[in-house]
């Protein structure tokens, strides 16, 4: 019988953004030469010969940093790296027609600009109407043979939070998914976010290094652990773009991709995201408590009724052509409007000499 907290973890639709993990094996000196697929089927828990062969064919298994055939005979000293899907808890993805804001598409990848408020994939409480439901319908319309069996989670290799807007990439083939998954795992993907945070940051730029993991007391939340005693390593680089006194517009570049990483890291340094109701940004964190200011902030919350975070840039090496790809998106309208409102508020104060 699972505890309530364990059930919460299994049902959380916003599990880690990086959806692949890496297993490294070194072949012992006394190992007899046998087929790679047979060896891995015996060594990996719950693996089947068919699944192992599919992974090898898709390039998710490297021997001495090179792709090989399933029939390759392993030998002592070989270094084997296996990239495998993490188990994603959620409901079956049922294809569902919906409008998708497609920024770019070719035979290998699909780039989508996700609006705020849209859950990425089905899970507890979100069985339909997710981005992945729409992607499934879109891909199947192009190729009737596509299914979750031959393209797990319809090519999803990373996620962004429900209330974060911005760019996501999906792979349209198993080989494309494998290439993208490796890049996300190796932290070579370029990800630049724009955030509006509370307070006036002391430095123009900086780096936040603190493990991110589930909050020990509140399992549905995440927390920063600077000493690394819990969670996984997380690194966020930030730079100030514009200062508004009570709030600051910053860009954040992710070196790692942990769940809620930017939101948790900015809260950790005392600058939670504006209107982040999970990490303390949905109240007046900086500024006076006078009625006019309070009303102004409430109006800003109404304009941008979610945490002010947008995935603006996404860059990676194309899975097939090996070309460097970089995509940019405009800030979501609600963020643009709230930034303009703060800009006007600061200008008015300066004119009045407040």
Secondary structure, 3 states (H helix, E strand, C coil): CCCHHHHHHHHCCCCCCCCEEEEEEECCCCCCCCEHHHHHHHHCCCCCHHHHHHHHHCCCEEECCEECCCCCECCCCCEEEEEEECCCCCCCCCCCCCCCCEEEECCCEEEEEECCCCCCCCECCECCCCHHHHHHHHHHHHCCCCCCCCCHHHHECCCCCCCCEEEEEEECCHHHHHHHHHHHHCCCCEEEEEEEEECCCCCCEEEEECEEEECCCCCCCEEEECCCCCCECCEEEEEEEEECCCEEEEEEEECCCCCCHHHHHHHHCCCCECCCCCCCCCCCCCCCCCHHHHHHHHHHHHHCCCCCEEEEEEEEECCCCCCEEEEECCCCHHHHHHHHHHHHHHHHHHHHCC
